[in-house]
Structures are given as structure tokens and as C-alpha cells.
Amino acid sequence: MPRPDFFQERCKGCELCTVACPKKLIVMSSSFNGKGYTFATCRDESECVGCALCGKACPDAVIEIYK
């Protein structure tokens, strides 16, 4: 099964990945990273289809998809 992996400390909270996900699985955390930004996370990894659109939309290479 595909699984998104997030480098939370790199995330600056731009939310481009949340718009790119066709299944709307990427959401912003209610927690903050070390830089003070809310970071992207997946609300249900089991629903991820591995399209990698979220990773392609991210300008900071925060997301990797493992298949």
C-alpha cells in the first residue's frame, strides 16, 4: 500500500498539498513544528492511492510517497 511520509520540520504550512490531493487526505496539523508553522499530515494513510500529486505540489520537498 502507498504511504505518504512527511518531513514535518521542512513544512512551512503553505497548504498547496492539501489542494493537490484528489481524495482530500492531506490536512494541516493542529500542532506546530520547530519553526512555528502548522505542518501537513495525512488524515488516513490507508486511503492514499499513491498518486504523489501532494509531493509534486510541495515547493519544499516535504512529502515522499512510499509504494
C-alpha positions in Angstrom: 0.0 0.0 0.0 1.3 3.5 -0.8 2.1 5.6 2.2 2.9 9.4 2.4 5.9 10.3 4.6 6.2 13.9 5.8 9.3 15.8 6.9 7.5 18.0 9.4 10.4 20.3 10.2 10.6 21.4 6.5 7.0 22.3 6.2 6.1 26.0 6.1 2.3 25.5 6.1 1.6 26.7 2.6 -1.2 24.2 2.2 -0.5 23.6 -1.5 -0.5 19.8 -0.9 -4.0 20.0 0.7 -5.3 21.4 -2.5 -3.5 18.9 -4.7 -4.7 15.8 -3.0 -7.6 14.4 -5.1 -9.0 12.5 -2.1 -8.6 15.4 0.3 -6.5 13.3 2.7 -3.8 15.9 3.4 -4.7 18.2 6.2 -2.8 20.7 8.4 -1.9 19.5 11.8 -3.1 21.4 14.9 0.5 21.1 16.2 3.5 23.3 15.3 6.9 22.3 14.0 10.2 23.8 15.3 9.8 26.8 13.0 6.4 27.7 14.4 4.3 26.5 11.4 1.4 24.1 11.3 2.6 21.2 9.2 0.9 18.9 6.7 -0.2 15.4 7.6 -2.4 12.6 6.2 -5.7 12.0 8.0 -6.0 8.4 6.8 -2.9 6.8 5.2 -4.9 3.6 4.3 -6.9 5.7 1.8 -3.9 7.0 -0.1 -3.7 5.8 -3.7 -0.1 6.9 -4.2 -0.7 9.5 -6.9 2.1 11.7 -5.5 0.3 14.9 -6.5 0.8 16.3 -3.0 4.6 15.7 -3.2 4.8 17.3 -6.7 2.9 20.4 -5.4 5.2 20.9 -2.4 7.8 23.5 -3.1 9.9 22.3 -0.1 10.1 18.6 -0.8 8.3 17.8 2.5 6.3 14.8 1.2 7.6 11.5 -0.2 5.3 8.6 -1.3 6.4 5.1 -0.5 4.8 2.4 -2.6 
